[in-house]
Amino acid sequence: MVFNHPIGVRIPVGPPIIIMYKIAIIEGIHQDGIKLLKNNSNYKYEIIEDTSEKNLINKLPDFDACTLKISKLSSKVLTHCKKLKAISRHGVGYDNVDLKYLKENNISLLITATANAVSVAEHVLAMILSITKSVNKYDNEVRLGNFKSNSDQIITCELYNKEIMIAGFGRIGKALIKRCKSFEMKVNIYDPYVDEKTIKSFGGNKINSFEEGLKTSDFLSLHIPLTTETKNLINYSRLKIMKKNAVIINTARGGIINEVELDKALNEGLIFGAGLDVFEKEPIEKTNPLLKNTRVILSPHSATFTNECTSRMGIETIKNIIDFFDKKIDKSMIIKL
């Protein structure tokens, strides 16, 4: 139908054109996120459980956007995805995506920047407390019937007045410092990109030398991306300069710590313990020596696996896609490529 305007312009009249976007949910997400798509008539979605390269090449070309957890999207896969406009990460890391290809082909990369900070910070403290209080060892002794007979051989310590270095002061680092201060810990922050005023406002002390921080820290918690500069950042030579009572926690990315050299340092008593939620190869390989090392606590990249966090991440992952196509997405959710 057309409407004849008085000055002679013919104006089409009719229902508005509705654009339908197809979204691939790779590996699935929390139902609270799926509901956002179910309740929005502008979107269709499909959950893709088979994340093999062959299946992704076959499936993804039909979609306008996709979510992504830990599966890899290489240029070999992406080159088939001519319709793809955005990838929404279910998390904040993005070493499993070919960034060069995204930049060259104008594909936006979105992250759940606000959803996981509390859960990860709590996981760090849980690992620190488990190690310093020797929870696993005491539990094992009780189960073996050695109620107190070996308690004098188990070393424990307090967090009070201890020094922790938080490497990386983004949202997770900021959530962690609040919890460390509640234990009356001394908190040093290593982050070249955050000014001293901001760090002091959270009750932390800015340090400019990573090596000097390692020498004085009782605890080190890593919250930095995996890059060519941070690959094997924690190696045997750096572990040697740490205190013998030191504990390292990594909930950031595998590969930042050299796992073979960490195992060697733990066996030699160079540091007291470690807690790892991430590994260079995931799932962790059965030949990884850390699996047999009792001085390290391991979890399966699960720091964000609380009920509350998975709900928030599912919602934010999908909301980022909807906001992206509605052209109202928060710029902090977009990675600058």
C-alpha positions in Angstrom: 0.0 0.0 0.0 1.2 3.5 -0.7 -0.1 6.9 0.6 -0.2 9.8 -1.8 1.2 12.8 0.1 -0.3 16.2 -0.8 2.9 17.5 -2.4 3.0 14.4 -4.6 5.5 12.2 -2.7 4.4 8.5 -2.6 5.0 7.1 0.9 4.8 3.4 1.5 2.5 2.4 4.3 2.5 -0.9 6.1 3.8 -2.9 9.0 7.4 -2.2 10.0 10.1 -4.5 8.6 11.3 -6.9 11.3 14.8 -8.2 11.0 15.3 -11.7 12.3 18.7 -12.6 13.7 20.0 -16.1 14.1 22.1 -16.8 17.2 24.3 -19.8 17.7 24.7 -20.8 21.4 27.9 -22.8 21.4 28.1 -25.3 24.3 24.9 -24.0 25.9 24.4 -21.3 28.6 22.2 -20.8 31.7 18.5 -20.9 31.0 18.1 -17.3 32.3 20.1 -16.2 29.3 18.1 -18.4 26.8 14.9 -16.8 28.1 16.0 -13.4 26.8 16.0 -14.9 23.3 12.8 -16.9 23.7 11.0 -13.7 24.7 12.3 -11.7 21.8 10.6 -12.2 18.5 13.6 -10.7 16.6 15.8 -13.7 17.4 16.0 -17.4 16.6 18.6 -19.5 18.3 20.2 -23.0 18.1 22.3 -24.7 20.7 25.4 -26.3 19.3 26.9 -29.0 21.5 29.3 -30.5 19.0 32.2 -28.1 19.0 34.4 -30.0 16.6 36.0 -27.8 13.9 34.2 -29.8 11.2 30.8 -29.2 12.8 31.4 -25.5 13.5 32.4 -25.0 9.8 29.2 -26.8 8.8 26.9 -24.9 11.2 28.1 -21.4 11.9 27.8 -19.9 8.4 24.0 -19.5 8.9 24.3 -17.3 12.0 24.5 -13.6 12.6 26.2 -13.9 16.0 27.3 -16.6 18.4 28.1 -17.2 22.0 31.4 -18.8 23.0 32.8 -20.5 26.1 36.1 -22.4 25.9 35.8 -23.8 22.3 38.2 -22.4 19.8 37.1 -20.2 16.8 40.1 -20.3 14.5 40.4 -18.4 11.2 39.8 -21.8 9.5 36.3 -21.8 11.1 35.6 -18.1 10.8 36.5 -17.8 7.2 33.2 -19.7 6.4 31.1 -17.3 8.6 30.4 -14.5 6.2 27.2 -13.4 8.0 28.8 -13.3 11.5 28.8 -9.8 13.0 29.5 -10.5 16.7 30.9 -13.1 19.1 29.8 -12.9 22.7 32.2 -14.5 25.1 30.7 -16.2 28.1 33.6 -14.8 30.2 36.3 -12.2 29.9 39.2 -14.1 28.3 39.6 -14.3 24.6 42.7 -16.3 23.8 40.5 -18.9 22.1 39.5 -16.6 19.2 41.5 -15.5 16.2 41.6 -11.7 17.0 43.5 -10.9 13.8 40.7 -12.4 11.7 38.0 -10.6 13.7 39.7 -7.2 13.2 40.3 -7.7 9.5 36.7 -8.8 9.0 35.0 -6.3 11.3 33.5 -8.9 13.7 32.9 -7.5 17.1 34.1 -9.3 20.2 31.9 -8.9 23.3 32.7 -10.0 26.9 30.7 -10.4 30.2 32.7 -7.7 31.9 30.7 -7.4 35.1 29.3 -10.9 35.8 32.1 -13.0 37.3 34.2 -10.8 39.6 32.6 -11.8 42.9 32.6 -15.6 42.1 36.3 -15.6 41.0 37.4 -13.5 44.0 35.6 -15.9 46.4 37.3 -18.8 44.6 40.7 -17.3 45.1 40.0 -16.9 48.9 38.7 -20.4 49.1 41.9 -21.8 47.6 44.1 -19.6 49.8 42.2 -20.7 52.9 42.2 -24.4 51.9 46.0 -24.3 51.4 46.9 -22.2 54.5 44.6 -24.2 56.8 45.6 -27.5 55.2 41.9 -28.4 55.0 42.5 -31.4 52.7 45.2 -32.9 54.9 43.2 -32.6 58.1 40.1 -34.1 56.3 42.2 -37.0 55.2 43.7 -37.6 58.7 40.3 -37.7 60.3 39.0 -40.2 57.7 42.0 -42.4 58.4 41.3 -42.4 62.1 44.3 -40.2 63.0 42.1 -37.7 64.7 45.0 -35.6 66.3 47.9 -37.9 66.3 49.6 -36.3 63.2 48.3 -32.7 63.7 51.7 -31.5 64.8 53.2 -32.5 61.4 50.7 -30.3 59.4 51.7 -26.7 58.8 49.0 -24.0 58.9 49.0 -20.2 59.0 46.8 -17.2 59.4 46.0 -14.6 56.7 46.1 -11.8 59.2 48.9 -9.3 58.5 50.2 -11.3 55.6 51.2 -9.7 52.3 49.4 -10.5 49.0 50.2 -9.2 45.6 47.3 -9.0 43.2 48.6 -8.9 39.6 46.0 -7.2 37.5 43.6 -4.7 39.0 40.4 -5.0 36.9 37.0 -5.9 38.2 38.2 -9.2 39.7 41.2 -7.6 41.3 39.0 -4.9 42.8 36.5 -7.5 44.2 39.5 -9.5 45.6 41.1 -6.6 47.5 37.9 -5.9 49.4 37.9 -9.5 50.7 41.6 -9.5 51.5 41.2 -6.3 53.5 38.5 -8.0 55.6 41.2 -10.5 56.7 43.4 -7.5 57.5 46.0 -8.4 54.9 48.5 -6.0 53.4 47.6 -5.7 49.7 50.1 -4.8 46.9 48.8 -4.2 43.4 50.9 -4.7 40.3 49.2 -3.2 37.3 51.0 -0.7 35.0 47.7 0.5 33.6 46.1 1.6 36.9 47.1 4.8 38.6 48.2 5.0 42.2 45.2 7.1 43.3 42.7 4.5 42.2 44.7 1.7 43.9 44.9 3.7 47.2 41.2 4.4 47.1 40.7 0.6 47.5 43.2 0.4 50.3 46.0 -1.1 48.2 49.6 -0.1 47.6 50.8 0.3 44.0 54.1 -1.4 43.2 56.0 -0.9 40.0 58.4 -3.9 40.0 56.8 -7.4 39.6 60.1 -9.0 40.7 60.3 -7.0 43.9 56.7 -7.8 44.7 57.4 -11.5 44.3 60.3 -11.3 46.8 58.1 -9.9 49.6 54.7 -11.5 49.0 53.2 -14.3 51.0 50.5 -14.8 48.4 50.3 -14.0 44.7 47.0 -14.0 42.8 47.1 -13.7 39.0 44.4 -11.7 37.1 46.0 -10.9 33.8 45.4 -12.0 30.2 47.6 -14.6 28.5 49.7 -12.8 25.9 53.2 -13.2 24.4 54.5 -11.1 27.3 52.7 -13.1 30.0 53.3 -16.6 28.6 55.4 -18.5 31.3 55.5 -15.3 33.4 55.8 -17.5 36.5 58.8 -19.7 35.8 61.5 -21.4 37.8 63.8 -18.4 38.0 60.9 -16.3 39.4 59.8 -19.0 41.8 63.3 -19.2 43.2 63.1 -15.6 44.5 59.8 -16.0 46.3 59.4 -16.7 50.0 59.4 -20.4 51.1 56.0 -19.9 52.7 54.5 -18.3 49.5 51.3 -19.5 47.8 50.4 -18.8 44.2 46.8 -18.7 42.9 45.9 -18.7 39.2 42.3 -18.2 38.2 43.2 -16.2 35.1 44.6 -18.2 32.2 46.7 -21.4 31.8 50.1 -20.8 30.3 50.9 -17.8 32.6 52.5 -20.3 34.9 55.0 -22.8 33.6 53.4 -25.9 35.1 56.4 -28.2 34.8 58.6 -25.7 36.6 55.9 -25.0 39.2 55.8 -28.7 40.0 59.6 -28.7 40.3 59.6 -25.7 42.7 56.9 -27.2 44.9 58.8 -30.5 45.1 61.9 -28.7 46.1 60.1 -26.6 48.7 60.8 -23.3 47.0 57.3 -22.2 47.8 54.6 -23.6 50.1 51.7 -24.3 47.8 49.6 -23.3 44.8 46.0 -23.3 43.7 45.2 -23.6 40.0 41.8 -23.2 38.3 43.3 -22.9 34.8 45.8 -24.9 32.8 47.9 -24.6 29.7 45.9 -27.5 28.1 42.3 -28.0 29.1 41.1 -30.5 30.0 44.4 -31.1 32.0 46.4 -33.8 30.4 46.8 -37.1 32.4 50.6 -36.8 32.1 50.6 -33.4 33.8 52.9 -33.8 36.9 50.7 -31.5 39.0 48.0 -34.2 39.2 50.3 -36.1 41.6 51.5 -33.1 43.5 49.8 -32.9 46.9 51.0 -29.3 47.5 48.7 -27.9 44.8 44.9 -27.6 44.8 43.3 -28.0 41.4 39.8 -27.1 40.1 38.5 -27.5 36.5 38.3 -23.9 35.3 35.3 -23.6 37.6 35.8 -20.3 39.5 32.7 -18.9 37.9 30.5 -22.0 38.4 28.4 -20.7 41.2 24.6 -20.7 40.6 24.5 -17.0 40.8 27.4 -16.3 38.5 26.4 -18.7 35.7 23.0 -17.0 35.7 24.5 -13.5 35.5 27.0 -14.7 32.8 24.2 -16.3 30.7 22.1 -13.2 30.9 25.0 -10.8 30.1 26.2 -13.0 27.2 22.8 -12.8 25.5 22.1 -9.2 26.5 25.4 -8.1 24.9 24.2 -9.6 21.6 20.8 -8.0 21.8 22.3 -4.7 22.8 24.8 -5.0 20.0 22.1 -5.3 17.3 20.0 -2.6 19.0 23.1 -0.4 18.8 23.1 0.4 22.5 25.8 -1.8 23.9 28.0 -0.6 26.7 31.4 0.1 25.3 33.1 -1.6 28.2 31.7 -4.9 26.9 33.4 -4.5 23.5 37.1 -5.6 23.1 39.1 -3.1 21.2 40.8 -5.1 18.4 
